Amino acid sequence: MKKTFELTHPKIKLARRVDAVKYEIKKYLKRERNKTLPAGVDFWDFDCKFGKTEAEAQPVHVSQINKLIDQTQLENLTSFYVEILAKAGYRQTRLDDEE
């Protein structure tokens, strides 16, 4: 998903528009996570970017997207850019320190 979301709408209030954007992102993540995993892959991981525009987008973690959307609402921005790309995720083994 590479998309610029507009927060202004003539009939929808800002808070409801922000909720709709959050729901759309949540729905996309759920849809991607439900896809079948390729052989040898443990889970779906995501490369995310967030910014005022596509050129200003910075890498962020998936869990920070909702907080950043709330921040745009506080800054009274009219639009923002979100990029979420699914990739294969592999679990890393933990090394237990045995005494």
N, C-alpha and C positions, 0 to 999 in steps of 0.2 A: 504494500500500500504506500503510495507516494501521493500525498494530497495536501492541498492548501484549503483549510477550512475557513469559511466566512462566518463571522459571528453576528453580523448585522442582518436583520430581516425586518421588512415593514410590519409584519403582523405578530411575529414571535418575539417574546421578551428575551433579553440576554441570558438570564439564568436558565430558561428552558432550552435555549439554543446550545448552551454549554453542556447541559445534561444530554442532549441528543448527540452531540459530538463524542462525548465520553462513551455513550452506549454503542455508537457505531464502531469505535475503536475496540471496545470490549468484545463485540460480536465478531469482528475480524480476527482477533486473537484466538477466540474460542474455535472459530472455523479452521484456522491454520493448525491449532493443536490437535484437532480431531482427525486430521489427515493421517493416513497410514505411514508409519515410519519406514524408511529404507533399512535394509539389512545392516546390522552392526551399529545402528544409531540408538542412543538411549532416550533422547527427548528432542523436542523442537526448541531451539533457541532463537532469539531475535536480535537483529542489529537495528537499533533505533536511532533516529536523529530528530531533533526538535529545534525550531527557531521561528523567528518572525517571518522570514522568507526562506526560500530554498537555498539561497546563497549563504545565509547566516546560520544555517542549521548546524548544531553541534551534536556529537554522539552522546546519548543518554541511556540509562537502564530502563527497561520496560516499566518497572515499578514507579518510576519518577514521572511518567507521562501525565497522570491525573493531577499531580501537584503542579506541574508546569502549566497545564490548562487553566487551573485555578489562578495561577500567577498572571496569566494573560488577561483574565477577567479583572483582576485588581489593577492592572496597568492600563485598562481600557483600550486594549488593542482591538482592531476590527477583524484581523485575520491572523492565522499562524500556519506553519508548515509542519507536517508530521510524515516521517518515513519509517515504515516498519517492514523489514525483510526477514523472512524465516530462513533459518539455516540449521544444519544438523548439530545436535549437541551431544557431547560425550562426557560421562561422569568421570571425575578424577578420583583415583583411589587415595584413601587416607593412609598415611603412615602413622601407625600407633606407636607411641614411645613406651615400650615395655621396660620396666625396671627390674 
